[in-house]
Amino acid sequence: MSFTLSPGQAHELPSAYALRDERPHPPTYVVCDRGYASHKFREDL
């Protein structure tokens, strides 16, 4: 499991890529809020 905290005014998507890249294997499930709702991010997963 991985998580990060970001300031309220910052967009979450850059953190999502960093969290994904630090994992040794692709995640089975990803639970996140609408800040991560990006078509490209979904494709990359």
MDTraj code that builds the backbone (N, CA, C; nanometers):
import mdtraj as md
import numpy as np

residues = "MET SER PHE THR LEU SER PRO GLY GLN ALA HIS GLU LEU PRO SER ALA TYR ALA LEU ARG ASP GLU ARG PRO HIS PRO PRO THR TYR VAL VAL CYS ASP ARG GLY TYR ALA SER HIS LYS PHE ARG GLU ASP LEU".split()
xyz = np.array([
    [0.0852, -0.1166, 0.0000],
    [0.0000, 0.0000, 0.0000],
    [0.0897, 0.1228, 0.0000],
    [0.0479, 0.2242, -0.0738],
    [0.1202, 0.3509, -0.0807],
    [0.0220, 0.4651, -0.0669],
    [0.0689, 0.5765, -0.0140],
    [-0.0140, 0.6963, -0.0080],
    [0.0765, 0.8184, -0.0026],
    [0.0182, 0.9319, -0.0326],
    [0.0886, 1.0589, -0.0242],
    [-0.0107, 1.1661, 0.0168],
    [0.0394, 1.2707, 0.0783],
    [-0.0428, 1.3860, 0.1134],
    [0.0037, 1.5036, 0.0294],
    [-0.0908, 1.5774, -0.0237],
    [-0.0560, 1.6941, -0.1042],
    [-0.1361, 1.8136, -0.0540],
    [-0.0845, 1.9342, -0.0781],
    [-0.1584, 2.0538, -0.0369],
    [-0.2937, 2.0614, -0.1072],
    [-0.3896, 2.1251, -0.0456],
    [-0.5242, 2.1342, -0.1009],
    [-0.5311, 2.2022, -0.2357],
    [-0.4403, 2.2948, -0.2639],
    [-0.4446, 2.3675, -0.3901],
    [-0.3655, 2.2966, -0.5006],
    [-0.2955, 2.1886, -0.4682],
    [-0.2139, 2.1177, -0.5676],
    [-0.2965, 2.0093, -0.6371],
    [-0.2671, 1.9876, -0.7623],
    [-0.3344, 1.8810, -0.8354],
    [-0.2723, 1.7479, -0.7943],
    [-0.3530, 1.6449, -0.7806],
    [-0.3069, 1.5153, -0.7312],
    [-0.2410, 1.4286, -0.8376],
    [-0.2636, 1.4553, -0.9634],
    [-0.2167, 1.3661, -1.0686],
    [-0.0648, 1.3461, -1.0698],
    [0.0189, 1.4489, -1.0523],
    [0.1637, 1.4220, -1.0470],
    [0.2015, 1.3242, -0.9355],
    [0.1331, 1.3314, -0.8233],
    [0.1591, 1.2366, -0.7142],
    [0.1177, 1.0960, -0.7525],
    [0.0136, 1.0825, -0.8316],
    [-0.0346, 0.9508, -0.8719],
    [0.0712, 0.8772, -0.9531],
    [0.1362, 0.9465, -1.0453],
    [0.2409, 0.8821, -1.1248],
    [0.3587, 0.8425, -1.0365],
    [0.3958, 0.9264, -0.9410],
    [0.5058, 0.8939, -0.8494],
    [0.4717, 0.7711, -0.7655],
    [0.3493, 0.7641, -0.7152],
    [0.3082, 0.6481, -0.6362],
    [0.3087, 0.5212, -0.7210],
    [0.2611, 0.5321, -0.8419],
    [0.2586, 0.4158, -0.9310],
    [0.3996, 0.3670, -0.9606],
    [0.4919, 0.4601, -0.9828],
    [0.6278, 0.4237, -1.0213],
    [0.7091, 0.3626, -0.9078],
    [0.6719, 0.3886, -0.7842],
    [0.7488, 0.3335, -0.6723],
    [0.7079, 0.1907, -0.6371],
    [0.6014, 0.1426, -0.6951],
    [0.5549, 0.0063, -0.6692],
    [0.6373, -0.0944, -0.7505],
    [0.6755, -0.2092, -0.6920],
    [0.7524, -0.3080, -0.7684],
    [0.6679, -0.3819, -0.8737],
    [0.5365, -0.3902, -0.8520],
    [0.4458, -0.4579, -0.9449],
    [0.3237, -0.3696, -0.9673],
    [0.2574, -0.3844, -1.0810],
    [0.1356, -0.3060, -1.1040],
    [0.0291, -0.3379, -0.9983],
    [-0.0462, -0.2380, -0.9553],
    [-0.1500, -0.2632, -0.8553],
    [-0.2668, -0.3416, -0.9146],
    [-0.3317, -0.4179, -0.8300],
    [-0.4521, -0.4903, -0.8707],
    [-0.5709, -0.3966, -0.8676],
    [-0.5760, -0.3114, -0.7658],
    [-0.6834, -0.2137, -0.7500],
    [-0.6231, -0.0777, -0.7217],
    [-0.6906, 0.0255, -0.7667],
    [-0.6528, 0.1632, -0.7356],
    [-0.7775, 0.2329, -0.6844],
    [-0.7688, 0.2866, -0.5636],
    [-0.8799, 0.3594, -0.5035],
    [-0.8340, 0.5038, -0.4873],
    [-0.9077, 0.5955, -0.5498],
    [-0.8684, 0.7367, -0.5425],
    [-0.9904, 0.8251, -0.5660],
    [-0.9717, 0.9544, -0.5462],
    [-1.0832, 1.0460, -0.5662],
    [-1.0793, 1.1040, -0.7069],
    [-1.1665, 1.1968, -0.7353],
    [-1.1816, 1.2509, -0.8704],
    [-1.0598, 1.3282, -0.9176],
    [-0.9728, 1.3700, -0.8280],
    [-0.8518, 1.4414, -0.8681],
    [-0.7616, 1.3579, -0.9577],
    [-0.7772, 1.2270, -0.9508],
    [-0.6974, 1.1369, -1.0322],
    [-0.7691, 1.0959, -1.1601],
    [-0.8827, 1.1514, -1.1853],
    [-0.9637, 1.1127, -1.3014],
    [-0.9034, 1.1720, -1.4291],
    [-0.8163, 1.0983, -1.4889],
    [-0.7523, 1.1393, -1.6135],
    [-0.7544, 1.0193, -1.7084],
    [-0.7972, 1.0421, -1.8300],
    [-0.8037, 0.9327, -1.9275],
    [-0.6653, 0.8710, -1.9476],
    [-0.5621, 0.9544, -1.9590],
    [-0.4255, 0.9039, -1.9786],
    [-0.3806, 0.8221, -1.8591],
    [-0.4103, 0.8669, -1.7378],
    [-0.3712, 0.7917, -1.6179],
    [-0.4397, 0.6562, -1.6159],
    [-0.5658, 0.6516, -1.6500],
    [-0.6377, 0.5230, -1.6553],
    [-0.5761, 0.4297, -1.7595],
    [-0.5402, 0.4839, -1.8749],
    [-0.4756, 0.4020, -1.9771],
    [-0.3405, 0.3498, -1.9287],
    [-0.2635, 0.4342, -1.8610],
    [-0.1320, 0.3946, -1.8117],
    [-0.1404, 0.2841, -1.7068],
    [-0.2491, 0.2845, -1.6304],
    [-0.2653, 0.1791, -1.5301],
    [-0.2893, 0.0464, -1.5979],
])
top = md.Topology()
chain = top.add_chain()
for i, resn in enumerate(residues, 1):
    res = top.add_residue(resn, chain, resSeq=i)
    for name in ("N", "CA", "C"):
        top.add_atom(name, md.element.get_by_symbol(name[0]), res)
traj = md.Trajectory(xyz[None], top)
